[in-house]
Amino acid sequence: MSFGGSAEPYLPSADDLSDARAVLDSVPEELFHARVDMVRAEDGSLLLMELELIEPYLFIDDAPEFVHAFAEGYAALFEMA
């Protein structure tokens, strides 16, 4: 990773997913894809660092099974247009 950072797989808890969903639900437009970047505060709560909507890096290399579903989603989006 850049600037000395690292990335590790992380399976979020149901509460973590709920917090991320609340962020996505606050966007007034329908989203096809987004990335919610959060950090855990000292009290254990999650804080929003970034909501990436324009060109999110989706870590596809780390989840190759995601590629097919992502491609199908885009295909369905264009079929609706």
C-alpha positions in Angstrom: 0.0 0.0 0.0 1.0 3.6 -0.5 2.6 5.8 2.2 3.4 2.9 4.6 -0.2 1.8 4.9 -1.4 -1.8 4.8 -4.6 -3.6 3.9 -6.0 -6.8 5.5 -9.2 -8.7 4.9 -11.9 -7.7 7.4 -15.3 -9.2 7.9 -17.5 -6.5 9.3 -20.0 -7.2 12.0 -23.8 -6.7 11.5 -23.5 -3.4 13.5 -20.6 -2.2 11.3 -22.6 -3.0 8.1 -25.6 -1.2 9.6 -23.5 1.9 10.2 -22.2 1.8 6.6 -25.7 1.3 5.3 -26.9 4.3 7.2 -24.2 6.4 5.4 -25.3 5.0 2.0 -29.0 5.7 2.9 -28.2 9.3 3.6 -27.3 9.9 -0.1 -30.4 11.2 -1.9 -29.6 9.4 -5.2 -29.6 5.7 -6.0 -26.1 4.4 -6.1 -24.8 1.5 -8.2 -21.5 1.3 -6.4 -19.7 3.1 -3.6 -17.1 2.5 -1.0 -17.6 3.6 2.6 -14.3 4.1 4.4 -14.6 4.2 8.2 -12.3 4.2 11.2 -13.0 3.0 14.7 -12.9 5.7 17.4 -11.5 5.1 20.8 -15.0 4.5 22.2 -15.6 1.7 19.6 -17.9 3.6 17.4 -17.3 4.0 13.6 -16.5 7.4 12.1 -16.9 8.1 8.4 -13.5 8.9 6.7 -14.7 9.0 3.1 -17.6 8.1 1.0 -16.2 7.3 -2.4 -18.8 7.6 -5.2 -17.0 8.6 -8.3 -14.2 6.2 -8.8 -13.9 3.9 -5.8 -11.1 1.4 -5.7 -13.1 -1.8 -5.0 -10.3 -4.2 -4.1 -11.4 -6.6 -6.8 -8.0 -8.3 -6.7 -8.9 -9.4 -3.2 -12.3 -10.8 -4.1 -12.2 -12.3 -7.6 -15.7 -13.8 -7.2 -16.9 -10.2 -7.1 -16.0 -9.5 -10.7 -18.8 -11.5 -12.2 -21.5 -10.0 -10.0 -20.2 -6.5 -10.6 -20.2 -7.1 -14.4 -23.7 -8.5 -14.3 -24.9 -5.5 -12.3 -23.5 -3.1 -14.9 -25.0 -5.1 -17.7 -28.4 -4.9 -16.0 -28.0 -1.2 -15.5 -27.4 -0.6 -19.2 -30.3 -2.9 -20.1 -32.7 -0.7 -18.1 -31.5 2.5 -19.9 
